[in-house]
Amino acid sequence: MAPLRRLWQRDRMSNTAATPRAPSYTAFGLRAEAEPLAPGLHIVATPIGNLRDISFRALATLAAADAILAEDTRTSKTLLAHYGISTPLLPYHEHNAAQMRPKVLAKLREGGKLALISDAGTPLVSDPGYKLVAELVAEGLPVTGIPGPSAVLAALVLAGLPTDRFFFEGFLPPKSGGRRTRLTELSAIPGTLVFFESPRRLAEMLADAAAVLGARPGAVARELTKFYETVRRGTLPELAAYYDGEEEARGEIVVIIGPPGAADLVPTDEAIDERLRAALAKVSLKEAVAQVAAETGQPRRKVYARALELTRDDP
C-alpha cells in the first residue's frame, strides 16, 4: 500500500480514539495547541539557519497538518524535534515528485490538510513544488502561503546594492562557457542580479562574472543567519581576486551583483577619504571605519587601510 494511504488510514484510526490529543508545538519551553487547519496545501517557509527565525503561524501550521511534504525528511526532523512537533513527514523532492503528485492531489481533493516545506527557506524557490501548485491552481484547490525566511531577500538587503528591482537567477551553468553565455544574456537586465552558488565553484563564477560584467559592485553572502555568517562586498574583480586566493568557501552562498551602471555607485578612494576625515573629526578610528564601511558598503578592511593612510599623512 502506498505510504500516503497507510499514513492517512492510520490517522483515521487514531481519530476514533476516545480522547485524541490536540496537535501542538513547543516554544520558549511552553506547549501551545495548534488551531484547526483549513483544508488545502500550505506552503511553509522554514529557517535558513537560525531555528528561531520561524514564525508562530508556521509552527501551528506544521503541527496541525495531516502530514508534511519535505524535500529531505532527515533535515526536517531536526526542525520538528526542536519545536516538539510530531506530524508525520513524507518525502517530496525532484526525484519522486512525479509519483507523489497524484497521491497528494487525491488527498487534497478529499479535503486533506498538507504542509509543504523545503530543506530551508521558502519552498518553490530553486526547490520542487511548482508543478504541484500549478496543478492545484488549475483544479481550483486551495493553496495557502505561510511567508518567512528567504536566502534571496536576506542576502539582497545586506548587500548594500539597489533593491528596487532585482532578478533571481538561481544557479548558473556549472561550466565556464555556459556560465559566461548566460551572464552575457543577463547583463542588460536593469536590476540587481541574485545567484546561488556552490562553494567549490565560487571563485570561478566570480572570475567569469568579472570578465563579462566588468567592475560592477557585488557581495558574497555566506551562511546567512548562522554562527559563521559573513558578507563580503567589493567590485567583481576584487571579489574574484579574494576568493581565488582563499581556501574553498564553505556553506550556503548567495552572490549579489549590481545592475548596469552600478559601477558608478562604487565610491572612489577620494570619496572614502572625505567621509573618513569627517568621521575622524568626531569619533575614534575604529568607530569611523565602521561608520564609513556601513555608509559606502565597502569592505571594512579596505576602509581601515584608507584610514591608516590618512592618519599617517595628517600632521
N, C-alpha and C positions, 0 to 999 in steps of 0.2 A: 504493500500500500504506500502511496506517495507520502513524503514527510509532512506536507501541509495537511493532508486529510487525517493522518494519525494525530497530529497536533490538535486540530480543531475538534476531532471526536473526543479527544481526552479533555478538552476544555468543556465540551457539553456534558460529559460525565461528571466533571467536577462541579458544574453548575447545579447538579441535582443534589449535592450535599446539603445537609441541614443548615449549616451556617458558613457559607463561602466567605473567605477572607477578602475584604475590600483591597483593591490594588493600592500600593503605597510606595513611597520613596523616603529616603532619609537624608536630611541636610542639616548641618550645624548640630549634629547629634540628636536631632528630633525627627520623629516619624510623622509623615503627613500622608493623609489619604488623598488619592487622586480622584478628581471628579469624573463621572462617566464621560466617555469619549464619543463624539459623533461618528457615525459610520463613514468610511472612506479611507483614502490613503493620506497619511500625514507625513510630510517631508520635513524631517527634523535636523536642524543644524547642530553639530556637536563640537566640542572644543578642538582647536588645532594643536593644543599643547597643554595649557594650564586647565586642569579639570574644573576649576572654579568659574570658568567663563560660560558655563551652561546656564540657561535660564530656568526659572521655576516652571514655566509653561512647557518647556521641552521635557523636563523631568516628569511632570504629570502626564504628558502625552505618552512617553515611553512606558510609564508604569501602567497606564490604563489600556494600552493596545492589546489586541488578541495575540499579536506576535510582532517581532521587529525584524525587518528585512535588512541585513547588514552585509556590507561589502566583504568584511573579514570578521567572522564571529569571534575569533581569538582576540583580536584587538578590542572589539566592542565589549567583551566580557569584563575587561578592566574598568571601563566606564560604568557599567551597570552594577558591578560589585561595589564600586566606590560609593554609589548612592543607594545601595540596598534595593535594587530593582530586580525582580525575579521573572520578568516577562521573557518567554522563550525567544531565542534567536534563530533565524533561518538565513542561510547564505543566499545572497543575491548579488552576483558580480558578472563581469563581462563574459565569463566562460559558461555560465549556466543560465543567463538571463532568458535566452530563447525558450528553454524548457520550463523555467519558473513562471514566466509571464502569464501563460494561460491559466495556471493554477491560482495565481494571485488575482487575476481578473475574475475568475469564478467565485472566489471567496468574497471579493468586493461586491459582486452582483448580488450576493446573498445578504449584504448588509454588514459585512465584516469590517473590523477596525484594525488597520495595519499602519505601522510606522516604518519609514524608510530612512536609513542613516548610511553615511559613508564611513571610511576609516577615520576621517577628521574633517571638520568644516562643513560647508553647505553642500548637500548632495546635488548631483547632476552637473556640478562644475568640474569638468575633467574627470567625472565619475559616472558610473552607469545609472540609468534611471530615466533618461529622456524618452526612450521608446515606450516605456510603461506609462509615463504621464501622458504622452501623446495619445495612446490608445484609450486611456481613461477619459480624457477630454473629448475624444471623438464619440465615445459612448454616453457622455453626459454624466459620468460617475463623479462623485465628489473628490476633490483634491484640496488639501489644506497645507499651507506652508508655515512652518514654525521657524522664523528667522533667527540668526545668531552668528557665530564666528565664521569668518571667511579669510583665508590667507591672502586672497587677492586684495580685498579692501584694507586689511591690516597693513600690508606692505605699501599700498598706494598712499595712505595717509602719513606714513613715516618717511617717505622718500624725499619730501621737500620739492616735488615737481608738480606741474599743473594737474589738478584733479577735476576740472570742469568737464573734460572729455577724455575718455580713455578706452583702449581696445585691449581685450583679454585674448591672447593668442594660445595660451597653454604651452605645451612642449613644442619646440622647433624640431625639424628633422634631425636625426642623430649624426648624419654625416655632413661634412663642411660644405660640399657642393649644394646639396639640397637646402641646407641652412641659409647659405648666402642668397640663394634664389628666393627663398621665402622672405628673408629680411628686405630684399630689394622690392618685393611686392608690397611689403608693409611700410616702406619708407615714406610714402606720400600721405599716410593717414594723419589727419590733423589733430592728433591727440596723443596722450601718453600711452606707451605700449607696456603691457604686463605679460610676463612669461613665467612659467615654471621651468626649472632646470635641474638636471641630475648633478650631484656633486662632482662626479668624475668627468663631466663634460663642461663644467662651468668656465674654466679658463679658455677652452677652445671656442665656446659660444661667445664669450666677451670679445675675443680677438676677431672673430668674424663680424660681430656687431660693430666694432670699431672700424673695421675695413670698409664696411658697407655704409654705415650711418655717420661716420666721422666722429667729431669730438662732442657729440651730444652728451648732456649730463645724464647720469644714471645712478642707480642704487642697487645694491645686492642685500636682500634681507634674508637672514638665516635663522632657523629655529625660533620663529616668532612665538611669543608668549611663554617660551620655555626658559630654563635657567641660563642657558648659554646664548640667548638672543643677541644678535649683532646686526647692525645696519651700517654698511659701508657706502659712502657717497663719493662721487667724483665724476670726471669725464670718462667716457668709454675707454679711451686709451689708458688712462690712469688705472681704471679698474682691471683692465686686461693685463697690464704690467704687474699689478699687485698680485693677482691670483695666479699668474704664470710663475711667479717666484715663491709662492706659498705651497705648503703641503696641501693635499687634496682637502677641499672643504667637506664638512660633514653635515648631515641633517637635511631638512626640507628647505629648499631655496626658491625665492621669488626674485626675479630680476625686473627692475623698472627702468624704462628708457624714455627720456623726454621727447616731445613732439618736434617736428621740423621747425627750425628756427630757435629751438630751446637752447642751443649753444650760446646764443646771445645773452641768455639769462645767467650764464656762469660768470660770477664776478671776477674781474681781473685782480691781480695781486695788489695793484694800486688801490682798488676799491676796498679790498680786505684791510689793507694798511690804514686807510682812512677810518674805517669802522673801529679798528683796534686802537688807534690813537685816541679817539673819542671815548672809548670804553676804559682805557688805561688811566685816563684822567680822573675817573670816578671810582673804579674798583680795582681789586688785585689782579695780577697777571692770570691766575687760574680762573677767576670769575670772568675776566674779559674774554679769554679764549672760549669758554663755554658759551658765553653770550653771542659772540660773533659766529661761532660754528653753527649755533642754532638759527641765527638770522639768515645766514647765507646758504645753509645746507652743505657746507664744505666739511671734509674730514677734520676732526679735531687735531690730528697730528699735523696736518698742513697749516692750520691756523696757528698752532703753537709754534711751529718753526718760524712763521712770519713774525709772531710776537717777540720771539727771542732776537731776531734780527733787528727789530725796531728798538728794543731796549738796549741792545749793544750799540746801535748807531746814535741814539739820543744821548746828549751830554748828561 
